[in-house]
Amino acid sequence: MFKVLVSDPISNVGLKTLIEDSEIELDVKTGLEKEELLKIIGNYDALLVRSQTKVTAEVINAGTNLKVIGRAGVGVDNIDLDAATDHGLLVINAPDGNTISTAEHAFAMLISMARNIPQAHGKLKHGVWDRKSFTGVELNKKVLGVVGVGRIGAEVVKRAKSFNMEILGYDPFMSQERAEKLGITLATVEEIFANADFITFHTPLTKETKYMLDKPQFATMKKGVRIVNCARGGIVNEVALYDAIKEGIVAGAALDVFEEEPAVGNPLLDLPQVVTTPHLGASTEEAQLNVAIDVAEEVANVLKGKGFKNAVNLPILPEEDFAELKPYLKLGQKLGQLAAQLCSGIIEKLEITYAGNIADLKCEPLTRYIVRGLLSYHLADDVNYINALKMAKSKHVDIIESKTSTAKGFANLVSITVTTSNDKVKVSGSLLNGYGTRIVNINGYTVDANPVGHMLIAQHTDMPGIIGNVGTILGEAKINIATMQVGRKEIGGNAIMVLGVDKSISEDVIESLEKIDGIKKIFNVDLQN
């Protein structure tokens, strides 16, 4: 018998799979104090939680028989993933159960904003019959910009089409073919901001999406645009949004998420043009039931040694199989992250070559780390080491893996080539004795760079003065250069400069660097995580 502890409130309907399984003994004990949980957790093979129970390293250490932790929901902030991974425990979540709920909520917010429903409702509830103050706008024939056309964004598109809206869609993995199947026009973020009457966001919060809607973007928009954010706080700069509403650029905003929650006291709540809810995107009976059903089934499958799909961590493999490969995992992830920030356009293909002694190892775990690094730039925590290959397939990214004994002067060499709709990027890395993880080649240029922290990579013409000019601008901005590598193929030809710097470089500094004579392209790379 497998023993499963449910420590947060979950309906019996959601737990049906576990309740009816003759091989599972289910205990539901909610509201446990920390000491109570620590005292009993060692008796269980699995722990099933929502968001209340804090599954700390201490709890995991005490769970000597634990094999899997299930989270009935998407976020796993209340679970110490590093500790779980160190102990070889799978952490399972339920990422698909709230798709419809969140999409419907976003569209409900959009309609409510367009017709001023909450404002009119509130006034009438206070005894005022006011038909003149709340004239709205129709959705019919309006342009809706959907930023992020994944699972939730695609569902929003379906609903918008039934309202006869014209839809512009942006997604870093969306091809023209898929856009045509959805019946939308593929557009850049800039095109959406310039042309949409309504804009809704459905992306994770990443370095790329942080404040993607800020003061400069509001300046390019139609007067009277309306904004919906039911995705993540921080995608929209709330200060800039407040100003844009006061200035009359934005006619309305519908917000379910905020940078800081609870958002009580947020100045946006004082504006009559803002429709808001307290992070209710997944708060439907159906969504809560679906995530419970999904995670209960997954936990049962893990305990019985069956297949599972929604793990969010990668337990360490048996040491005898994993020891040689383990040092390369960080290298693989960094190669993927670097390539993602050097390429543009829709990612279509990833080619991985393992050369040298590493070619004799089982490299699938390393491939997962590479893919996760590549996709995480756009998808953040939505992609992990378990679902990386599945996620790549769902985004129509072809993965080709090859091995060779020839490593071009290195004992081991890992090379990846990323082909996009716009270009092709190739980066190679190795482990050097005494130096650790190194990037040794970027697009055919030999370098020796430590892939950590903040980096500035410049494509330029090999000519006197460029390095000095770059250093001067960075110095004036008080940005210290920690390391420098320069690679070229011939005197006076194309060259590459790779700088390790101590802090992130602002956009205005990047613009100044791009104006230097001989500079062709600047990449502001972040490899902190």
C-alpha positions as CSV (number, residue, x, y, z in Angstrom):
1,M,0.0,0.0,0.0
2,F,1.2,3.5,-0.8
3,K,0.3,6.2,1.7
4,V,-0.7,9.6,0.5
5,L,-1.1,12.7,2.7
6,V,-3.4,15.6,1.6
7,S,-2.6,18.6,3.7
8,D,-4.7,21.3,2.1
9,P,-8.4,21.4,1.3
10,I,-9.2,19.5,-1.9
11,S,-12.6,18.1,-2.8
12,N,-13.3,14.4,-2.7
13,V,-14.3,14.6,-6.4
14,G,-10.9,15.8,-7.2
15,L,-9.3,13.1,-5.2
16,K,-11.5,10.3,-6.7
17,T,-8.6,8.6,-8.4
18,L,-6.7,8.2,-5.1
19,I,-9.8,7.4,-3.0
20,E,-10.9,4.5,-5.3
21,D,-7.4,3.1,-5.8
22,S,-7.1,-0.2,-3.8
23,E,-3.3,0.2,-3.7
24,I,-3.4,3.7,-2.1
25,E,-4.2,4.7,1.5
26,L,-5.3,8.3,1.6
27,D,-5.2,10.5,4.6
28,V,-6.7,14.0,4.5
29,K,-5.3,16.2,7.3
30,T,-5.6,19.9,6.7
31,G,-4.6,22.8,8.8
32,L,-1.5,21.1,10.2
33,E,1.0,23.1,12.2
34,K,4.6,22.9,11.0
35,E,5.6,20.6,13.9
36,E,2.6,18.3,13.3
37,L,3.5,17.9,9.7
38,L,7.2,17.2,10.5
39,K,6.1,14.6,13.0
40,I,4.0,12.5,10.5
41,I,5.4,13.2,7.0
42,G,7.9,10.3,7.3
43,N,5.0,7.9,7.1
44,Y,4.0,8.9,3.6
45,D,5.0,8.1,0.1
46,A,3.4,11.2,-1.4
47,L,2.3,14.6,-0.3
48,L,-0.5,16.5,-2.1
49,V,-0.9,20.3,-1.4
50,R,-2.4,23.5,-2.7
51,S,-0.8,26.8,-1.7
52,Q,-1.2,26.8,2.1
53,T,1.3,24.1,3.1
54,K,4.9,25.2,2.9
55,V,6.9,22.3,1.8
56,T,10.3,23.4,3.0
57,A,13.7,21.7,3.0
58,E,13.0,20.7,6.6
59,V,9.7,19.0,5.6
60,I,11.4,17.2,2.7
61,N,14.3,16.0,5.0
62,A,11.7,14.6,7.4
63,G,9.8,12.9,4.6
64,T,12.1,9.9,4.5
65,N,9.7,7.8,2.5
66,L,8.5,10.5,0.1
67,K,8.6,9.8,-3.6
68,V,6.5,12.6,-5.0
69,I,5.0,15.9,-4.1
70,G,1.9,17.1,-5.9
71,R,0.7,20.7,-6.2
72,A,-3.0,21.0,-7.2
73,G,-2.4,24.1,-9.3
74,V,0.3,25.7,-11.4
75,G,2.6,27.7,-9.2
76,V,5.1,25.8,-6.9
77,D,6.4,28.8,-4.9
78,N,5.5,27.0,-1.7
79,I,7.7,24.0,-2.5
80,D,11.5,24.0,-2.2
81,L,12.3,22.5,-5.6
82,D,16.1,22.4,-5.0
83,A,15.6,20.3,-1.8
84,A,13.1,18.0,-3.6
85,T,15.5,17.5,-6.5
86,D,18.5,16.8,-4.1
87,H,16.4,14.1,-2.5
88,G,15.3,12.6,-5.8
89,L,11.7,13.6,-5.3
90,L,9.4,14.4,-8.3
91,V,7.3,17.6,-7.9
92,I,4.1,17.4,-10.0
93,N,1.8,20.3,-10.9
94,A,-1.3,20.8,-13.0
95,P,-0.6,23.5,-15.7
96,D,-3.5,22.8,-18.0
97,G,-6.5,22.7,-15.6
98,N,-7.0,26.4,-15.5
99,T,-6.6,27.3,-19.2
100,I,-10.3,27.8,-20.0
101,S,-11.0,29.5,-16.6
102,T,-8.2,32.1,-17.2
103,A,-9.2,32.7,-20.8
104,E,-12.8,33.3,-19.9
105,H,-11.8,35.6,-17.1
106,A,-9.7,37.7,-19.4
107,F,-12.5,38.0,-21.9
108,A,-15.0,38.8,-19.2
109,M,-12.7,41.6,-18.0
110,L,-12.4,42.9,-21.5
111,I,-16.1,43.1,-22.0
112,S,-16.7,44.6,-18.6
113,M,-14.1,47.3,-19.3
114,A,-15.6,48.0,-22.8
115,R,-19.1,48.5,-21.4
116,N,-18.2,50.0,-17.9
117,I,-20.2,47.2,-16.3
118,P,-18.6,47.3,-12.8
119,Q,-18.7,51.1,-12.6
120,A,-22.4,51.2,-13.6
121,H,-23.2,48.3,-11.3
122,G,-21.6,50.0,-8.3
123,K,-23.4,53.3,-8.9
124,L,-26.8,51.6,-9.2
125,K,-26.2,49.5,-6.1
126,H,-25.7,52.9,-4.3
127,G,-29.1,54.1,-5.5
128,V,-28.1,56.2,-8.5
129,W,-29.7,55.5,-11.9
130,D,-27.2,57.0,-14.3
131,R,-27.4,56.1,-18.0
132,K,-25.3,59.0,-19.3
133,S,-21.9,58.4,-17.6
134,F,-21.3,54.9,-18.8
135,T,-21.4,54.9,-22.6
136,G,-19.2,52.0,-23.7
137,V,-17.7,50.8,-27.0
138,E,-18.5,47.7,-29.1
139,L,-16.1,44.9,-29.7
140,N,-17.4,44.4,-33.2
141,K,-14.8,45.1,-35.9
142,K,-12.3,46.4,-33.3
143,V,-8.6,45.4,-33.4
144,L,-7.6,43.1,-30.6
145,G,-3.9,42.6,-30.0
146,V,-3.0,39.3,-28.3
147,V,0.5,39.3,-26.9
148,G,1.3,35.6,-26.2
149,V,-0.7,33.1,-28.2
150,G,-0.1,29.9,-26.2
151,R,-2.8,27.8,-24.5
152,I,-4.6,30.7,-22.9
153,G,-4.0,33.2,-25.6
154,A,-5.4,30.8,-28.2
155,E,-8.6,30.4,-26.2
156,V,-9.0,34.2,-26.0
157,V,-8.6,34.3,-29.8
158,K,-11.4,31.9,-30.3
159,R,-13.8,34.0,-28.1
160,A,-12.7,37.2,-29.8
161,K,-13.4,35.8,-33.2
162,S,-17.0,35.1,-32.2
163,F,-17.4,38.8,-31.5
164,N,-16.1,39.7,-35.0
165,M,-12.9,41.3,-33.8
166,E,-9.9,41.7,-36.0
167,I,-7.0,39.9,-34.2
168,L,-3.3,40.7,-34.3
169,G,-1.2,38.0,-32.6
170,Y,2.3,37.9,-31.3
171,D,4.1,34.9,-29.9
172,P,7.9,34.1,-30.2
173,F,7.1,30.6,-31.3
174,M,4.1,31.2,-33.6
175,S,4.6,30.5,-37.3
176,Q,2.7,32.0,-40.2
177,E,1.0,28.6,-40.7
178,R,-0.3,28.4,-37.2
179,A,-1.4,32.1,-37.3
180,E,-3.4,31.2,-40.4
181,K,-5.0,28.2,-38.7
182,L,-6.1,30.4,-35.8
183,G,-7.4,33.0,-38.3
184,I,-5.3,35.8,-37.0
185,T,-2.7,38.2,-38.4
186,L,0.8,37.6,-37.3
187,A,2.3,40.8,-36.0
188,T,5.2,42.2,-34.0
189,V,4.7,43.6,-30.5
190,E,5.4,47.1,-31.9
191,E,2.7,46.6,-34.6
192,I,0.2,45.5,-32.0
193,F,0.9,48.5,-29.8
194,A,0.5,50.9,-32.7
195,N,-2.7,49.5,-34.2
196,A,-4.8,47.7,-31.6
197,D,-7.9,49.1,-29.9
198,F,-7.6,46.4,-27.2
199,I,-4.5,44.7,-26.0
200,T,-4.4,41.6,-23.8
201,F,-1.3,39.9,-22.4
202,H,-0.9,36.1,-22.0
203,T,2.9,35.6,-21.4
204,P,5.1,34.6,-18.5
205,L,7.1,37.3,-16.7
206,T,10.7,37.1,-18.1
207,K,13.5,39.6,-18.6
208,E,12.1,40.0,-22.1
209,T,8.5,40.7,-20.9
210,K,9.3,42.8,-17.8
211,Y,7.7,46.2,-18.5
212,M,7.2,45.3,-22.1
213,L,4.4,47.9,-21.9
214,D,6.0,51.1,-20.6
215,K,6.0,54.8,-21.2
216,P,7.7,54.7,-24.7
217,Q,5.2,52.1,-25.8
218,F,2.1,54.1,-24.6
219,A,3.4,57.0,-26.7
220,T,3.0,54.9,-29.9
221,M,-0.6,53.8,-29.2
222,K,-3.9,54.9,-30.5
223,K,-5.7,57.4,-28.2
224,G,-8.4,55.4,-26.4
225,V,-6.7,52.1,-26.3
226,R,-7.8,49.6,-23.7
227,I,-5.4,47.2,-21.8
228,V,-6.1,43.8,-20.3
229,N,-3.6,42.0,-18.0
230,C,-4.7,38.7,-16.5
231,A,-1.2,37.1,-17.0
232,R,1.5,38.4,-14.6
233,G,2.1,41.5,-12.7
234,G,5.2,43.4,-14.0
235,I,4.4,42.9,-17.7
236,V,2.8,46.4,-17.6
237,N,4.6,49.2,-15.8
238,E,1.8,50.3,-13.4
239,V,3.2,53.8,-12.9
240,A,3.3,54.3,-16.7
241,L,-0.2,52.9,-17.1
242,Y,-1.5,55.3,-14.4
243,D,0.0,58.3,-16.3
244,A,-1.3,57.0,-19.6
245,I,-4.8,56.9,-18.2
246,K,-4.6,60.3,-16.7
247,E,-3.2,61.7,-20.0
248,G,-6.1,60.2,-21.9
249,I,-4.0,57.8,-24.0
250,V,-5.6,54.7,-22.3
251,A,-9.4,54.8,-22.1
252,G,-9.6,51.8,-19.8
253,A,-7.6,49.0,-18.1
254,A,-8.7,45.6,-16.8
255,L,-6.3,44.1,-14.3
256,D,-6.4,40.8,-12.5
257,V,-2.7,40.8,-11.5
258,F,-0.3,43.3,-10.0
259,E,3.4,43.6,-9.3
260,E,2.8,43.5,-5.5
261,E,-0.2,41.5,-4.2
262,P,-2.4,42.0,-2.3
263,A,-2.7,45.3,-4.3
264,V,-4.7,47.2,-1.7
265,G,-3.6,50.8,-1.8
266,N,-2.4,50.6,-5.4
267,P,-3.0,54.1,-7.0
268,L,-4.6,52.4,-10.1
269,L,-7.5,51.3,-7.9
270,D,-8.5,55.0,-7.5
271,L,-9.0,55.5,-11.2
272,P,-12.6,55.0,-12.4
273,Q,-11.3,53.7,-15.8
274,V,-9.7,50.7,-14.1
275,V,-11.7,47.4,-13.8
276,T,-9.9,45.0,-11.4
277,T,-10.2,41.7,-9.6
278,P,-7.9,40.1,-6.9
279,H,-6.1,37.5,-9.1
280,L,-9.2,35.4,-9.9
281,G,-8.1,34.0,-13.2
282,A,-8.1,30.4,-12.0
283,S,-10.8,30.8,-9.5
284,T,-13.7,28.7,-10.9
285,E,-15.2,25.5,-9.5
286,E,-14.2,23.7,-12.7
287,A,-10.6,24.9,-12.7
288,Q,-10.1,24.0,-9.1
289,L,-11.6,20.6,-9.7
290,N,-9.6,20.0,-12.9
291,V,-6.2,20.8,-11.3
292,A,-7.1,18.5,-8.4
293,I,-8.0,15.6,-10.8
294,D,-4.9,16.1,-12.9
295,V,-2.5,16.1,-10.0
296,A,-4.2,13.2,-8.2
297,E,-3.9,11.1,-11.4
298,E,-0.2,12.1,-11.9
299,V,0.7,11.2,-8.3
300,A,-0.9,7.8,-8.6
301,N,1.0,7.2,-11.8
302,V,4.3,8.1,-10.2
303,L,3.8,5.9,-7.2
304,K,2.9,2.9,-9.5
305,G,5.8,3.5,-11.9
306,K,3.6,4.6,-14.8
307,G,4.2,7.5,-17.2
308,F,3.8,11.1,-16.0
309,K,3.9,14.4,-17.9
310,N,3.7,17.4,-15.5
311,A,6.8,17.2,-13.3
312,V,8.6,20.5,-12.7
313,N,12.0,19.2,-11.6
314,L,14.5,16.6,-12.6
315,P,15.6,14.2,-9.9
316,I,19.2,13.2,-10.0
317,L,19.7,10.0,-11.8
318,P,21.6,7.1,-10.2
319,E,25.2,8.3,-9.6
320,E,26.8,5.5,-11.6
321,D,24.9,6.7,-14.7
322,F,25.0,10.4,-14.0
323,A,28.4,11.3,-12.5
324,E,30.2,11.9,-15.8
325,L,27.3,13.9,-17.4
326,K,26.4,16.0,-14.4
327,P,29.2,18.6,-14.8
328,Y,27.9,19.4,-18.3
329,L,24.4,20.3,-17.3
330,K,25.2,23.9,-16.4
331,L,27.1,24.2,-19.6
332,G,24.1,22.9,-21.6
333,Q,21.7,25.3,-20.0
334,K,24.0,28.3,-20.5
335,L,24.5,27.4,-24.2
336,G,20.7,27.4,-24.6
337,Q,20.2,30.7,-22.8
338,L,23.0,32.4,-24.8
339,A,21.7,31.2,-28.2
340,A,18.2,32.4,-27.3
341,Q,19.5,35.9,-26.7
342,L,21.7,36.0,-29.9
343,C,18.9,35.0,-32.3
344,S,15.8,36.7,-33.5
345,G,12.6,35.5,-35.1
346,I,10.6,32.3,-34.5
347,I,12.7,29.3,-33.4
348,E,12.3,26.5,-35.9
349,K,15.1,24.1,-35.3
350,L,17.7,23.2,-32.7
351,E,20.7,21.0,-33.7
352,I,22.9,19.6,-30.9
353,T,26.3,18.0,-31.5
354,Y,28.1,16.1,-28.8
355,A,31.8,15.7,-29.7
356,G,34.7,13.9,-28.0
357,N,34.4,11.6,-25.0
358,I,30.9,12.9,-24.1
359,A,29.6,11.3,-27.3
360,D,29.8,7.9,-25.5
361,L,27.5,9.0,-22.7
362,K,23.7,8.9,-22.5
363,C,23.0,12.6,-23.2
364,E,19.3,12.9,-23.0
365,P,19.4,14.7,-19.6
366,L,21.9,17.2,-21.1
367,T,19.7,17.7,-24.2
368,R,16.8,18.6,-21.8
369,Y,19.0,21.2,-20.1
370,I,19.9,22.7,-23.4
371,V,16.3,22.9,-24.6
372,R,15.1,24.3,-21.3
373,G,17.8,27.0,-21.5
374,L,16.8,27.9,-25.0
375,L,13.0,28.1,-24.4
376,S,13.2,29.6,-20.9
377,Y,14.1,33.0,-22.3
378,H,10.6,33.3,-23.7
379,L,8.7,30.9,-21.5
380,A,10.3,31.3,-18.1
381,D,9.2,28.7,-15.5
382,D,6.5,27.3,-17.9
383,V,9.3,25.1,-19.3
384,N,11.3,22.8,-17.1
385,Y,13.7,19.9,-17.4
386,I,10.9,17.4,-17.5
387,N,8.6,19.0,-20.0
388,A,11.3,20.7,-22.2
389,L,11.2,18.2,-25.0
390,K,7.4,18.1,-25.0
391,M,7.2,21.9,-24.9
392,A,9.6,22.2,-27.9
393,K,7.4,19.8,-29.8
394,S,4.3,21.8,-29.0
395,K,6.1,25.0,-30.3
396,H,7.1,23.1,-33.5
397,V,10.8,23.3,-32.7
398,D,12.6,20.4,-34.4
399,I,15.4,18.9,-32.3
400,I,18.3,17.1,-34.1
401,E,20.9,15.4,-32.0
402,S,24.2,14.0,-33.3
403,K,27.5,12.6,-31.9
404,T,31.0,12.5,-33.2
405,S,34.4,11.5,-31.8
406,T,36.1,14.5,-33.3
407,A,36.1,17.5,-30.9
408,K,38.3,20.0,-32.7
409,G,41.1,20.1,-30.1
410,F,38.9,19.7,-27.1
411,A,38.4,16.5,-25.0
412,N,34.7,17.3,-25.1
413,L,32.7,19.8,-27.0
414,V,29.0,20.7,-27.0
415,S,27.7,22.7,-29.9
416,I,24.2,23.9,-30.6
417,T,22.9,25.6,-33.8
418,V,19.6,27.4,-33.6
419,T,17.7,28.2,-36.8
420,T,15.0,30.8,-36.8
421,S,12.7,32.5,-39.3
422,N,15.3,35.3,-39.5
423,D,18.8,33.8,-38.9
424,K,21.0,31.0,-37.6
425,V,23.2,31.1,-34.5
426,K,25.8,28.6,-33.4
427,V,27.5,28.5,-30.1
428,S,29.9,25.9,-28.6
429,G,31.1,25.2,-25.1
430,S,33.4,22.9,-23.1
431,L,34.7,22.2,-19.6
432,L,38.3,23.3,-19.2
433,N,40.4,21.9,-16.4
434,G,40.8,24.5,-13.8
435,Y,38.5,26.9,-15.5
436,G,35.1,25.1,-15.5
437,T,32.3,26.0,-17.9
438,R,33.5,28.0,-21.0
439,I,32.0,29.3,-24.2
440,V,34.7,28.6,-26.8
441,N,33.0,29.6,-30.1
442,I,30.3,32.0,-31.2
443,N,29.1,31.9,-34.8
444,G,32.5,30.7,-36.0
445,Y,34.6,33.1,-33.9
446,T,37.0,31.5,-31.3
447,V,36.5,33.0,-27.8
448,D,37.1,31.9,-24.2
449,A,34.3,33.3,-22.1
450,N,32.8,32.4,-18.7
451,P,29.0,32.2,-19.3
452,V,27.8,33.8,-16.0
453,G,26.1,37.1,-15.1
454,H,25.8,40.0,-17.5
455,M,27.5,40.0,-20.8
456,L,27.9,42.4,-23.7
457,I,28.5,40.8,-27.1
458,A,29.2,43.1,-30.0
459,Q,29.5,42.2,-33.7
460,H,31.9,44.8,-35.3
461,T,34.4,45.6,-37.9
462,D,38.0,44.8,-36.9
463,M,39.4,48.4,-36.8
464,P,41.4,50.5,-34.3
465,G,39.5,52.4,-31.6
466,I,36.4,50.3,-31.2
467,I,37.4,48.6,-28.0
468,G,38.4,52.0,-26.5
469,N,35.2,53.6,-27.5
470,V,33.1,50.8,-26.0
471,G,35.2,51.0,-22.8
472,T,34.7,54.8,-22.6
473,I,30.9,54.6,-22.9
474,L,30.7,51.8,-20.3
475,G,33.0,53.7,-18.0
476,E,30.9,56.9,-18.2
477,A,27.9,54.8,-17.3
478,K,29.9,53.4,-14.3
479,I,29.7,49.8,-15.7
480,N,32.8,47.9,-14.8
481,I,34.3,45.4,-17.3
482,A,35.2,42.2,-15.6
483,T,36.5,40.2,-18.6
484,M,37.1,40.8,-22.3
485,Q,37.5,38.5,-25.3
486,V,37.9,39.5,-28.9
487,G,37.7,37.1,-31.9
488,R,38.3,37.7,-35.6
489,K,38.8,35.6,-38.7
490,E,41.0,38.1,-40.6
491,I,42.6,41.5,-40.1
492,G,40.1,44.3,-41.0
493,G,37.2,41.9,-41.4
494,N,34.3,41.0,-39.2
495,A,35.0,40.5,-35.5
496,I,33.2,39.8,-32.2
497,M,33.8,41.3,-28.8
498,V,32.6,39.5,-25.6
499,L,32.6,41.5,-22.4
500,G,31.7,40.3,-18.9
501,V,30.3,43.2,-17.0
502,D,29.3,43.7,-13.3
503,K,25.8,44.9,-13.8
504,S,22.9,45.0,-16.3
505,I,23.3,47.6,-19.1
506,S,20.5,50.0,-19.6
507,E,18.8,50.6,-23.0
508,D,20.1,54.1,-23.3
509,V,23.7,52.9,-22.9
510,I,23.1,50.2,-25.5
511,E,21.8,52.9,-27.9
512,S,25.0,54.8,-27.4
513,L,27.1,51.8,-28.1
514,E,25.2,51.0,-31.3
515,K,26.2,54.5,-32.6
516,I,29.9,53.7,-32.5
517,D,31.5,53.7,-35.9
518,G,32.1,50.0,-36.9
519,I,29.6,48.5,-34.5
520,K,27.2,46.3,-36.4
521,K,25.1,44.7,-33.6
522,I,25.0,44.7,-29.8
523,F,23.6,41.9,-27.7
524,N,22.8,42.6,-24.0
525,V,23.0,39.1,-22.5
526,D,21.8,38.0,-19.1
527,L,23.1,34.6,-17.9
528,Q,22.5,35.1,-14.2
529,N,20.2,32.1,-13.7
